[in-house]
Amino acid sequence: MGKDIENSANINTDVSMSGIKMEANAIGLERPLVCLVERILNPDDIRKRGIARNENKIGVKTRKIVGRSLDYEYKKLLRGEANFDDILSKANQVLKQYSHREDTINEIDDDWLYRFCDTARDTSDEMIKDILANILCGKLMDCKSSNRRLLDFLKSTNKDELNTFFRFASISSNIGLYHMGSALAPGRLMKYGLPPCDIFRLSDVGLISADNMRCIPLEDSNTIEYMDRKIRITNKNGQKMELNIYQLTGMGEQLYNFSEPYIKYGAKREQYFRDFRKYLEDRGCSVIENKIG
């Protein structure tokens, strides 16, 4: 047992770390990602996480406990670095598609960076890995692109919550869902695959506004962006009108922007837009739409 513990104690924990650092250039990571690896994956930091002990002063039972703890810590370390490596590879593929500065890693604050790395290491789900890769690329191209609250949400969320959000986003714009009716009738969204419980659930986790419904006054002439369209709405009936919207929070908007590959735009989305247009026209508004891009 003592020999096993000694072998566990001498596990070369910097093999994974230094290996990734050496491979970073070899596999062609974009320069910002190479800098990130050099800044974060420091073997000295890993050594400091080791469990302090003195073989000459502990008994057999304690040695067994320490041995199990070492095994757990080492497996956790390997699992975390494998997850982080996957996210780096995904981010590298995304980053290659865009122009970027090479020194942006120096502008990202340590609090965000270490929180991102902790979240990445704790993430095995491929969907969340894809989102984290997009977040990292966004941060490297624009240091203000995401906040720590989104990282905290992704660390604690699950597929069920994310799929609820994707259902909402599939008929929503990137600021929220314009709603045909009052906040007291969320059941009207059932025909588009969005049950009332989804609205309340998204509000509970902080992705849409806590008061559920916001009202936007309609002036004589208004321009809004919805889906892939710019819509000009002219109020011709001379009466005060308001548009209701289930508004995304700042965190919800960021998740929407970073999750686009998982948001399925299909027939329900088009049906929702047609119904929304008819809703406005039935109330005396003229609607002119132009596709964006």
N, C-alpha and C positions, 0 to 999 in steps of 0.2 A: 504493500500500500504506500509506504513512504517513497519508494522509487517511482511509483505511478504519479504521486503528487509532485515529485521533483520534475518528472517529465512534463507534467501539465504546466508547472510553473515556468518551464523553459520553452514553452511553445513560442515560436517566432511570430508574434502578432503583427510585426511590421511587414511580413511577406505580402499580405493583401494590400497594405497601404503603399509600400514602395513599388510593388508590382503594378498597381494602377497608375502610379506616378510615372513609371518608366513606359508603360503602355500608352499613356495619354498622347504622347507625340507620335508613337509608332503607329497607332490606329487612326491618326489624322484628326484628332479633336480640334475644333476651332479654338483659336488662341484664348478667347475669354474663358472657355471651359478648362483649358490647360492651367490657366492662372488660378481658377477656382480650386482645382485639385491640389495645386501647390500650396494654396493658402489654408485649406481645410484639412487635408489628409496628412497630417504630421505624425509620424510614428511616435515621437516623444509624448504626444498627448495621449496616445493609446496606452503606452506603458504606465502612465500616471493613473489609469483606470484600474490597474491590477489590484487584487486583494492583498493588503499588507498582512504578512504573517511571519512567524519565526518557527522553523521546523523543530528546533531544539526545545521549545517551550510549550508545545501543544500535544494533547493526548491523541490516542487512536481515533476515538469518536469524533473529535474536532477535525482531525485530518480528513475523515470521510465527508464531513459537511463541507469543508473547504474544497475537497476534490470535486464534489457535485457542483459547488458554486463556480469553480473555475471552468468546468465543462459547460455549464449554462452560459457563463459570460463569453466564452470563446465561440460557442455556437451562435449566440446572439450577435456577436461581432461579425462573424462570417456572413450571416443572413443579412445584416444591415448593410454591409459593404456590397453584397451582391445586388441588393435593391438599389443602392445608390449608383452602382455601375450601370444598371439597366436604364435608370433615369438620365444619366449622363449621355448614354448612347442615343436615347430617344431625342434628347435636347440637341445633340450634335446634328442629327438629321434635319431638324427644324431650322437650326441656326444657319446651316449651309444655304438655305433658300433666301436669306435676307442679308442685306449689307449691314455691317455693324462695326462699331469701334472696338479696338482690341483692349482698351484699358478700362472698360466700364466696371470690371470687377472691383477696382479700387474705390469706386464711388458707392458701393453697396455697404450699408452699415452692418457691423458684426451681429447685432441682435437679430436682424432679418436673416442673415446668411446662416447662422448657426441654427436658428429655428427651422429654416428650410431643410438643412441637412438632417436634423433630428426627425422631421416629418418624413423625409425621403427614406431614411433608413428603416423607419417603422412601417413602410408601405409595401405590401406584396401584391395588392390588387392592380391589375394591368390598366384598368380604366383610370384610376387615380394617378398611376405613374405617368400616363399620357398627359393628364392635366398638369401635374407638377413639372413635367418637361416643358410644356408651353409657358407655365408661369416663370420658370427659370430663364427661358429665352426672352420673354417679355421684360424681365427685370434687367437682363444684360443689355437690352436695346433701349430701355427706358427705366431708370432707377425708381421712378414713381409709379410704376405700372401695377403693383400689387402691395397689399398691406399684410401685416402679421395675422390679422383676424381670419383671413381666408386660409392661411396655413393651418391655424388652429382648428378651423372647421373641417378641413380635409383630413386632418389627423384623427378626428373623432367620428367622422361620418361613415356611412355604409352605402352599399349599392342601391338599397331601397330608397334612401333619401335622395341620392343623386338621380335615380330614374324618375322620381317624383318631380324633381326640378327640370329634367329634360322634357317631360311631358308638358309642363308649363311653358318652357322655352320654345317648344315646337310650334306654338301658335302666338308667341309673344314677340315684341320688339326687344331691342337691347336695353330699353329703359322700363319696360313693363308691358302689361296686357291691357289694352283698351277694352272696356267691358260694356256690353250692351244691356244696361239695366242698373239696378241699385245694388248696393253692397249686401242688402238683405236677401238677394236672390242668386247666390253663387251656383245654385243647382242648374242654372241655365247653361253652364259650361259643360254639363255632362255629355251633351251631344258631340263635343269635340274631344272626348276622352279625358276630361279633367274634372273629377268628382270634387264636391265641396271640401272634403277632408284634406285634399291636396293643398288648397289655398291656406287653410289654417295651419297645416303642418309646415309649409314654407315660411309662414309668418313666425311660427314658434322657433325655428332654427335660425332666423335672422336673415333670410334671403329676400323676402318681400316686406314692405313697410308694415310695422306693427299695428297700425290702425286699419290694415287690410285694403282700404279704398281711399284714393285721393281724387279730388275733383279739379279739373282744369277748365276754367271759363273759356267759352268759345266767343271770340270777338267777331266782328263783321267778316274778317278774312283771317285765316289761320293756315299755317303750314306745319305739318307734322311728318316725321319719318316713321314708317311702320313696315316691318319686315324688310323687303328689298325695294321699297317704294317711297317716294316723297309725295305726300298727299296735300293738296290745297283744298281746304274746306271753306266755303263761303256760306255764312248764315244769312239766309234771305227772308226768314219769316219775321224778323224784327223783334223776336222775343229772346230773353236771356236763356242761354243754353250752357250746359256743362258736359264735358267728357269725363267719364269715370275711368280710372286706371288702377289696376293692381300694380303698384310701383315697386320695382326692384330696389333694394338697398344698394349702397356702394359695393358691399361684398357680393351681392347678387349679380350686379352688373359685371364685376370682374370675373365671376365664375362663368357667366354667360359667354363672355369674350374668349375665355381660355378653354371652353368646352365645346366649341362649335362642331368638331368632328362627330360628337355624340348626339347632337341635336338634329333630329330627323324632320326635315321639312317635306310634308307630303300633302295628300288631298285634304286632310282636315285643316291644314293651314290655309290653303286656298279657299276652302269653304268658309272658314272663319272670316277671311277678308271680304268675301262677297257679302256675307251677312252683315258685317260691320258697315260696309258701304251702303247697303240697303237701309240699315237702321238710321244712318244719317240722312239719306235722301227722303225717307218717310217723314222726317221731322223738318223738312223744308230747306235742307242744305244742298248745295251743289258740290260735287266731289270730282276733282280732276287729279288723276294719278300719273306719275312718271316713274319708271323704273330707275333705280340708282345704279350707275356703273355700266 
